């Protein structure tokens, strides 16, 4: 018998189906799980042995909501996800992909929304964008030394920009002609034929364009009317593909329209729909009950196939000065973010008329919001004046005898981006966080890996969920079993999205993570900073789970072990593009053999 490339010995094995763990040894050969055995497996002279005694062996995590579209082109290993056991990532979320539009258009669409440096994104795309359509894009991805496997959505804003231009595509007066709609439909069909998961869109107008020509207009897909959405949704429904989107957050909510579009009533089948975001919001505490009940009831009685994307950790965000996307949701905040020049911005922030406007927006309890707008719940964590660290802006205002908004703006003017602060906007109540994590109407996601580099870090949210589940088991207050939590992070997602991932059975591609439950401690909740050379050395927020995620294997290759990446990672190919609805094992074997040659 040909010897195994890797043997994983003595671990508690979970196959990603929700079945209980069993003590097994795994033999991996040619990128595939060749044996799952209670008996000892033969060890050859070239076999890599992973001692998993006392540890869990589970399928690699599937991260369905990332924005690695630019970063993957220049750092294809994507180490900040792989080190936490993520072996499959999904690109092209929130209407943003880099398939059809020009590099400049893509940079304008992507940078401000996802809080990454526009100049770096533009340079990356100008130097690397060689494709003109989905099939060529897939070829380009497969030519890279990918670390994890990759799947993708085609972005609605991407195709709309390509057909209408960025100017017309962000003009409320524009109504696409029948020919233009047909062209969008053809582009969507072309992407589906190339293996894309479906269409990502966005209807929430707070997401703004970068650049100069159309700066501060909302993303193109937010200007689409429901005639356009229904046209594209019909293609998705007929092909059994997915719509990923987000409803409006304004006085004219459109979430009911998504429910209607997802329903199979009067149609042959439902439209798979994944919406942002299932959360326990500080701004609207009661809305959590809607999040918990809407999807299960609709899926049962309205014949929908609908899921909320849920981030299973507290949604804590950080900001340098005023650079935070939540300020886009009201006029005064958006006006400040519109100004790129710091001198001009500071002049605006000091203007009394502007401050009255800001205070009015801040105090308006009836305007729709993501941020709860409470500066008494916003803590200063970094400032040249160290006496301010640990205080809230509300407390600073009280001490100075001024409104919290004035205290905040005074400090932003004085210290600019060296004033660093944080607040938690959602998922702050453990009781409801546990109920959301267990709800059949939500799916694990919305980590936004690769975006908002200075604002948040949820790269290891699967590990953090396992910590919560393990702690609850230990305290005899379980809300999920270990096997169910693993299923939610792996096989459940892969099966719903239709990608060949998330399982660890004989014959499955060998993507796995070894987790030491003893390392599921407070350290996994820590936040750190690391420079990103690809983005001009900007220091991004990251996580570290080295004591918990102790080994990652992708396509039968050990790529990470005990805090270190193995030689060749990010240079030698391990991942591949995973076409929707297709098995990638044969491709996986080719990757494995090719990397050995």
N, C-alpha and C positions, 0 to 999 in steps of 0.2 A: 504494500500500500504506500502511495506517495505520502511523505511526511507532511504534517500540518505546518503552515507558516506561523500561526500563532495558536497557543493553547492557553485558555483562561481557566485556571484551576480553582475549584472549591468555593465559588461564589454562589450567592442566592440569586438565581436566574429568573428574570421576568421577561416574558416574550412579547409584551406590548399589546396583548389582547385583553388585559384585565384579569387574566388568570393569576392565581396565587403563586408566589415565588417558590422555587424548588432548588435544592442544593444540586448543582450540576457542574460539569466540566464542558467547556465549549472548544471545539476544534475548528479552526478557520483555514481554508485553503482557497487560493485563487480568488480572493475577495468575497467569498461566500461562507456562510456558516455550514460546514460540512458534517459536523457531529455535535449532538447535545447528549451527553452521557452521564449516567450516575457512576459509571465505572471510570477508572483512571484511563487517560488517553496516552498513546505513545508519544514520546518526546524525541525528535530527531536532533542531530547535531546542529542544524540551522534553525530549529524552532524557537521562536520568541515565546517566553513563558511569562504570563501575568498571574501573579499570586493574588487571588481574589478572596481568600479565606476571610470570613467576617465582614465581607463587603457585598454590595448589590451589583449585579451585572444586568444592565438594561439597555434597550434600544437607544441609540442616540436621539437627543431631543430634536423636535421639529419646531423651528421658529417661523411662524407664518406671517409676521409683520416686521420687516426690516426695511431700511433705506440704504443698503450697501451699494446701490446702483453705480455710483462713481468710484467708491473706495475699492470695490472688487476688481476694478480694471488695473489698479496699481499696487494693491496689496491683497491678492486673490486668496491668500491663506485665511484671511479674516480671523486672526488669532483671538481677538477679544470675545468671540463667540465659541470657537472651538475649544478653548481652554476650560470652558464650563460644560462640555459634553454636548454642545449643539453640533449636529452633523448634517442638518438640512436647513437652509434658509430660503425664504421667499422674498423676491425683489418686486419692484414695480407697484407698491401700494399707494393708496391715497391719490390716485389719478396720475401719478408721476412715474414715468419710465423714460428711458433714453433711446428708444428704438427708432422713432421716425423723425423727431425734431432735430434741428441743427444744434451743435454744441452751445451756441450762445442762447438759443431758446431754452434748451434744457437747463442751463445754468440759471437763467432767470426764473424758470418754473421751480427749480429744486431748492435753491440756496436759502432764501429767506424763510420759506415754509419749514424747512428742516434744520435751520440754524447751523449751516456749514459754510465755510468761506467761499464766496462766489468765485473769486479769482482762481482758487485752487480747483474747484469743480470745472470751471471753464477750461483751464489748462489741461486737466486730465482728459476731458472729452475731446478737445482739439488735437491732442497728441495720440489718442487711442481709438476714437470713433471711426471705424472703417466700414461699418455696416450701413445698409440702407433699408433694411426690412427685418422682420422677425427671424426668418430662417438664417440670414447672415449673422444676426445678433447671437443666435444660439451657437452657431459655429465659432463666433468670436469668444464666447464664454468657454466653450469646450477646448479652445486652444490655450486657455490660461492654466497655470498650475494651481487650480482651485484647491482650497483646503476642504471646505464642506461641499456637499451637494447643493445645487441651486435649482429652484423653480421660480416661475415668475408670472405676474399679471402684465397685461398691456394697459397703459395708462390712458384714461379718457382725455385728460388734458394734453397728453402727448399727441394723440391722433387728431384731436380737435385743432390744435395749433398747426399741425402739418397740413390740414385741409383748408382751414380758414385764415391762417396766419395769426400771430399773437395779438395783433391789433383788433381784427374783426372778431377773433375768438374770445375777446374780453370786452366786447361792446354789447350793451344790453339791447341795442337796436337790431343786432344781427340775428337773422333767422336763416339757418342753413337751407339751401335749395334742396330739392329732391335729389339732384345729382350729387350734391355735397354729402347728404346723408348716405346715399348709396356708396360713396367713396369711403366714408367712415366705416360702414358695415363691411365693405370689402377688406379694409385694413384689419378690423377685428377678426374676421374670418381667416385672414392670412395668419394672424397671430395664433389663433386656435389650431389651425392646421400645423403650425410649427411646434405645437406642444405647450402653449401657454395655458394657464389655469382658467383664464377668463378675463374680465374687465375690472379694473379698479377705477372708481370715480370719487367725486367729492362734491357735496352740495353745501357745505358749511363755508360761508363767505369770509371767515376770519383769516383763512390762509391766503397770504398775499405774495405777489410777484416781486422779484428783486430786479436789479438793473436800473436803467435810467429812462428808457423810452416809455415803458408801461408800468413803472414802479408803483406799487401799492394798489394796483387793481387785483381783484381776487383771481383765483385760479380759473382757467378757461372752463372747466367742467361745471363750475358753479353758475355759469351763464346759460347753460343748456336748459331748454324747456322739456316738459315731460313727454312731448312728442318725440324728441330725440332720445330720451332715456328709454321709452317704450320700444322704439325701433331697435336699439342696441340690445335691450333685454330680451327681445324676441329671438335674436340670434343666439344669445347665451342659453336661453331655455331650450331651444330646439337642439342645441349641441350638448346639452347637459353640463354646461360650464357655470362658473361662479361669478357673482357680482360682489365686489368688496367696495364699501362706501361708508359715508357718514352722513347722518341727517343734519338739517339746519338747526342752529342754536339761535333762534330769533323769535319774534312775535308771530311768525307764520310757520310753525313746525310742519315738516313734511314726512315725518316718520310713518304716518298711516299709509302714505302712497307707497313706501317701500314694502309694507306688509301686503298691500293689495297686489303689487307686482310679484311678490314671492309666491302668492297663493296659487294652488292648482285648480281652484274652483272655476269651472268653465273652460279649463285648459287641459291639455293632455298630461302635463306634469308641472311641478313647482319649479321656481327659479331658486337655486341655491344662493342664499344671501347672507353675507357676513358684514355686520355693521359695527362701527365704533360708537360708543364703547359702553360695555356693561360695567358700571362702577357705582360705588357708594359715594355720592357727591357731597362735599361739604356745603356747596352752594344750595343744593336742593336735597336735604336729607331724606325726604319722603319718597323721592324718585326711585330709591333702591327697590321698593316693593314692585314698581312697574318693571324694573329690570329683571326681577326674579320671576314674575308671573307671565309677562307678555309672550315671550318666545315659547314656553311649554304649551300655553293655551292655544296660541296661533298654530303651532305645529300639529296640535291634536285636532282642533276643531275647524280651522281655516285652511288646512292642507298646505301650509307653508313649509319651507325648508330653510328656516331662519335661525341664525345664531348671533349673539352679541360677542364681540371680542372683549376679553377680560384680562387685565393685568393683575395677577394674583399676589400683589404686594402693595404696600402703601405708595400712592402716587405722589412722591415728594419731588419737588422741582427746585432748582437753584438758579440764581440769576446774578450776572455781573452788571450792576447798575440797573438800567431799564431794559436790558436785552433779554426779553422773555416773551414768548409767543402769546401768553394770555393777555398782554396789553393790547393785542390786535383786536380784541373783542369789543372795545368801546372807543368812541371817537377820539378822546384826548390821548389815549395810549397809542392808537394807530398814527396819530399826527406826529408824535414824537419819534416813533420808529420809522416813519417815512423819511426823516432827515438823517442822512449818512454822516454829514459833517458835524463833528462834535461841538464846534463853536456855535454853529447855528442851532443845534439841539439844545445846548445849555442856555442860549438866549431865550428860546421858547420856554424852557422849564422855569425860568426866572420871571417870565411875564405874568403879571397878576391876573389879567383876563384869562390867560391859559389855565392858570391855577384854579380859578373859579370853575372853569369848564371841567377840569380833572376832578375837583371835589364834588361837583354835581354828579358826574358819572360814578364816582366811588360811592356816594351816598344813595344812589338810586337803587332801591331794593327790588324794583320790579322789572328791570331790564334783564334779558336772558344772559347767562354767564356760565363759564367754566370755573373761573377763579371766584372764590367766595368774597373777595374784596374786603379783607379784614387785615389791616396792617398791625393789629395786635396779635396776629397769628402769622407773622413774618419775621423770622429771627435773623439778625446780622451774624454771619459766621466768619467774615473777613473784612478788615478795614485798617487803613493806616493808623487811625485812632483806636488803639486796642481797648480803650475803656468802653467802646460801644459794642464790642463783640459779646454776644450772648443776649443782648437786649433786643426787644422788638421795636419796630418803628413807632408803634403806638406808645410804648413807654418813653421813647426818646421825645416824642411829641408832648407827652404829659410833663416831662422834666423841663422842656423848653417853653411850655405854655402855648403850643401851636397845634393846629390840626394835624393828624397823622400824615395826611397827604403832603402838607408843607414840610414836615420833618423828613419825610422820604425824599421829596424833590430837592430839598436843601442839601442832603447828603449825596444825592446823585450828582448835583452840580459841583459839589466840593471834591468828591473822590472819584467820580466817573466809574469806570469798570473795575477799579480796585475795591469798590464797595460790593461785597458778595453776601447774599442772603438766601434763605430757603423758606419754603412753605409747603404744606401738604394739601393737595386739592381734592383727594379722593382716597377711598379704601383705607380709611383711618380707624374704622370701628371693627375690631376682630370678629365680633358676632356676625356682622353682615359680610365681611370678607370671606369668612368660612362658608356661609350660605351661598355666596356667589360662586366660589370655587367648586362647590358640589352641584350647582344647578345644571340640569341638562340643557338649558337654554343658552348657556354661554360656552365659549371655547377659549382655551388659554392662548393669549397673544397680546398684541399691542405693546411689545417691548421697545419698538422703535430703534433697534440696534443700528448704529451707523449714523444716527441723526441726533440733533440737539446735544452736541458734544459737550458743551459747558453747562447744560441744564439738568441732565439726569443720566443715570446709568442703571439699566435693567437687563444687562447682558446675561446675568445668571438667574433670572426669575424662576426657571425650572428648579434649580437647586434650592432657592429660597422657599418655593412652595413645598418641596419635599421636607425641608426643615420644619415648616409649620405643621405638616401632616405628622411627621415623626414626633414632634413635641406633643401634639395633641394625643397621639397614641400613648405616649409615656405618661401623660397626666390623666389618662382614661377619660378623655373628652374628645373622642374621635369625630371628625366631620367627613373624612375620606379614609378608606383603607390605603395602604401603601401601593398595592397593585392597581387600584382605581386611579390614584394620583398619577402613577407612571403612565397608565393608559391614556389619561387626559393630555399628557405632555408628548405622547408619541403616536401610538397606533390610531387613536381616535381622530387626531388631526390629519394624519396621512390618509386615512380611509375617506374622510369627508372631503378633503381636497383632491383626492384621486391621484396621489403620487406614491411611488414605490419606495416607501420609507416607513420608519416607525415600528417595525417588527423585528424580532430576533429569534427566528425559528430555523430549523434545518432547511436549507435552500434559500434563505433570505440573504440579501447583501449584508455583509458584516460591518454595519455601522453600530457602534456601541459605546457606552460610557460605563466605567466602573466607579461606583459611588461608595465612599466609606461613611456609614451612618454616624460614626464617632466624630466625623468632621462637620456634621450638620449642626454647627454651633453659631454663636453670635458673630463670628468672623465673616460669615457669608453675607451679612447685612452691611458690611463695611464699604466705604467709598474711598477711592483713591484717584490719582491723576497720573496720566502717562502722556508723553508727547506723541503727536501724530506727524511723522515726517512728511507724509503725503499731503497734509493740509498745512504746510508751512511751519511745522513744529508746534501748532496749537496744542495745548494740554487738555486732553479730554478726560471726562469722568469715566472710571472703569470700576469693575468689581474683581474680587479675588476669592476663588473657592478652592484653593490648592489642597486643602486638607480634606475636602469633600469629594470633588471631581478629580480622582487620582489618575485616571487614564482615559484617553479617547482613541478609538479606532475608527477609521473611515475607509470603507471599501477594502477592508482586510489589511490596512496599514496602520501600525501604531504611530500616531502623530504627536501625542502628548502624554507625558508620564511624570507624576510627582513634581509638578511645578515647572517642568521644562519641555520645550518642543523638541522633537527628535530631529536629527540631521536631515536636511532635505525638505523639511516642511516649508511650504510657501514657494519652493523652487521646483519640487517634483509634484506632479499632479496626483491628487487622491480623489477629489470630488468631480462631479459631472453635472450637466444639466439634466434634470429629471422631467421628461415630457409627461404632461397630464394624461392619466388613463393608460399609461404604458409601463411595462416592466423594463427596468434598466439593468437587469442582472447581467445580460450578455455584454452590454456596454461596459459594465463594471469590471467584468473579467478582462476586457480589452485594456481598460485603464491600468488594471493590476499588472498584466503581462507587459504592457508598454513601459511602465515605470521600472520594471525589473531589467529591461533590455539595456 
